[in-house]
Amino acid sequence: MHNFELTLSGNINVKIESIFQEITYSGVLEGYPCEKLNKMVLNNKESYARRIFNMDEVYLIPPTIKFIDGEEHKVWGKAQELPMVTCIAELKCLDVFRDMKKDYSNLIVIWFQDYYTFPIQEDILEKLLNIPYKEVCGEFDY
């Protein structure tokens, strides 16, 4: 088994066809990590994933949020950070589950971890292996 091959729950074999990674707050020009900014970041990452992979089937693994000790800021609220690195991966499976006339299935998965992958962070890998792939993947023709 290679780093780019995974067996998801339900015995679904997928390959990580491609992966994009960046610093989570890259491009943020003002403000500080807080609930309002994090919601914008998550929405932007999902939109970005749809654009770069040209797919609507995007699954976000909810990130672990780290609360920052200190005084509460009046404008945006209490400071809280997402993990340092955003990972956006294309999973491909040679099986289909709903439309047997299709040739393969794909899913874009977004997760956040503390360092660039590989390896995939252990707690994230467990969540990744348990995504409801059959229900959320897209199915396509060659």
N, C-alpha and C positions, 0 to 999 in steps of 0.2 A: 504494500500500500504506500502510495506516495502522498506528499503533503497536499497535492491538488486533487486527490480522489477521496471521496467521503461516502460512507454508507449511512444514510439518514434513517430515522425510525421508520418502521414498515418495510425495511430491507430495500430502500430506494438508493440505487447507486448513481452518484452524480460526480461530475468533474468541475473543478473551478476552471472555467474556460479563460477568464480574464479577471483581473483585480485592479482596482484603482484605490490609491491611498493618499491621504493628505492630512495635514495638521487640522484638527477640528475647527479651530477658530481662525483659520487662514482667511484673509480678506476682510475680517471684521475690523472696521476702522474706528469705531467709537463704542463707548459703553463698557460694561464689564460682564463677566459670566453671571447670569441670573435667570430666573424662570422665563421671563419675557424674551430675552435674547436666545435662550436655548430652544424655545419653541420655534423661533424664526430660523435658527440654524437647522433644526430637524426638518422643517418644511422645505428649506432650500436644498438640503442634501437629497431629499426624496425627488424633488423636481429635477435636480442635476442628474441623478441616477437615471431617470426616465429619458432625459435628453442624450446623455453620453452612450447609453446602451440601446436607445430607440425602442424601449419596451415600457408597457404600462404595468406589468406584473412586478411590483416592488414590495419587498417584505422588510420591515424595519424591526430589528431586534432591539427592544427598549433598552436604552443605555442606563448604566448605573450612574447616579448623580452623586457627586461629592459636595457636601455642604461646607462652606468656608467659614471658619470662626471669625468673629469680628462684629463690628457694629452694623446695623441694618442701614442700607442706603435709602434715602427718602424717595428718590425718583423711580428707581427700577425695582427695589425690593432686595431681599437677602441674597448675598452672593452664593452661587452654586456652579460647579464646573462639570462639564461632560468630560469623558476620557480624552486624552491627548490626540489620538489618531482615529480618523474616520476611514473605514474600509468598505468599499462597495465592490461586490463580487458577482459575477455571472455564473450561475450554476446551470449545467446542462445535463439532461438525462436522456438516454436513448429510448426510454419508455414513455408511453402516454397513458392517461388514466380516465379520460372522459370521452374524447373523440378518437376512436380507433382508426379513423382515416388519416390522422396526422402522423408525422414521422418522429417527432421528438418533443421534449418539454424543456422549458427554460424558466429561470426565476432570478431576479436581481435581489440580492440580500445586502442590507446595510447593517453594519455593526460598528461599535466604538470600543477601542481598547487602548491600553496605556503605552503601547509601543508598536512599531511597524511589524507587520506579519511577514513572514512565517517565523516561528510557529504562531498559530492562532491561540490567543489567550485561553487558558483552560476553562474558565467559567463561561466564556463566549462559545467555545467549541461545544460544550454540553447543550447550550441553547440552540446553536446552529444545527446540531444533529437531530433536534426535536421540533424543527419547524414543520408546520402542516403543509408540506410540499405539494401533495396531491390536490389539495383544495385551492392553493393560491398560485400555482404555476400557470404559465401560458403554454399552449400547445401549437406547434407550427409544422409547416411543410418545408421540405428542402427545395 
